[in-house]
Amino acid sequence: MSLDADTIVDRRRLRRKLTFWRVVAVLLVIGGIAAAVALSRPGGELAEASGNYIARLTIQGLIRGDEERVESLDRLGKSRVKAVIVHVDSPGGTTAGAEQLYQSLRQLAEKKPTVVVVDGLAASGGYIAAMSADHIISQDTSLVGSIGVLFQYPNFTDLLKTVGVKVEEIKSSPLKAAPNGFEPTSPEARAALEAIVKDSYDWFRSLVKERRHLDEAGLDRVADGRVFTGRQGLDVKLVDELGNEQTAVAWLAKEKGVDAKLPVRDWQLKGRLGDLSFLHVAAVTVLDAVGLKSLAQRIENSVAAHAVESLNLDGLLALWHPPTGN
């Protein structure tokens, strides 16, 4: 039995309506779950309302500029939390990103009793962040220090000669876009880079001297780029005490009058929904299921591009990594 044109049109219209409301229903469910998770997490609005706890911040991985993190730290400073424990486990990152994080943490420390615990590594830019607190606690075998600044760039000159490729350029002045990796670095370009590195290194040294109350001799002992264990760092005044989070709570109670029985709760440095990756998965699945594959693909590509972008480190680096060999 054949269907007339009006019946076919009605069925298609009904199918589109059903698809629309299915999508709306699924998105509402996802939104409800996300809201419930966000509000139930420490650092969410329900936890923030009472403030009867010690906030735990975690600084991990590469450090770079992050305005969202700055805003989160500002919210924490304005909240009712009683104190802050900052856990650091980072090899550093960009010098500018580390400076931004340091400034934000210093502003926080002026409003809340703050202590840093070095979990595994607080090197270079990670140590800059650690110096934001007036008291640094490290585990015995944690690594701290690596006080220095680095500017690295590849040079493909010999490779290009081997494969017979020549890069030509026209630029406004000799130091524009220098070094570029396609030609030997000129003495003038190298001198300009060395001046930048030295200036940033002087800033780093002065920060260590001021925050760790070192004289010139003591500063020279720790500012040659090496890392120290927590035990060594205690001897050279890079850390104040050996221990862990319980040690930090005890210090807050003794020195700042914070109730040692208060719970310690995580404070999210990212947006409350920013790390809910299941939302991306759910949205892509729903869109794909209802036939919007192109939009689902756009979301996946956007997330992938953001992940790749987050790995880029441009500019001067305050970064430590173990040597990989000769």
Number of C-alpha atoms within 10 A of each C-alpha: 3 4 7 8 8 9 10 11 11 11 11 12 12 12 11 13 12 12 15 12 11 14 17 12 12 14 16 12 12 16 14 12 12 17 14 12 15 19 15 13 17 19 25 19 14 13 18 20 12 11 17 16 23 27 26 22 20 19 19 17 14 20 28 23 17 14 13 12 17 18 15 19 22 16 15 24 20 12 16 17 21 20 29 28 24 25 24 24 24 28 26 28 26 24 28 19 22 26 19 21 27 21 15 20 23 18 15 22 18 12 16 21 21 26 25 27 30 31 25 21 29 32 32 32 34 32 29 25 28 31 24 25 22 16 19 25 25 32 20 19 16 21 26 30 28 25 25 25 24 19 14 8 8 9 15 14 16 12 11 14 10 9 8 8 11 11 8 7 5 7 8 7 8 11 14 11 11 18 18 14 13 18 16 14 15 13 9 12 17 14 12 15 16 14 12 16 18 15 13 20 19 14 14 21 20 14 15 21 17 11 15 20 13 17 10 10 8 14 20 12 11 21 18 13 15 16 22 22 20 29 19 17 22 19 13 17 16 28 27 17 22 20 17 17 21 12 15 25 23 16 18 23 16 12 9 15 13 18 17 17 11 15 12 19 18 17 24 23 20 16 14 19 14 10 11 13 10 11 17 14 13 14 19 20 14 17 17 15 13 13 11 13 15 12 14 20 14 12 17 15 12 11 14 12 11 10 11 9 10 12 11 11 16 12 12 19 25 30 25 25 10 7 6 5 4 3
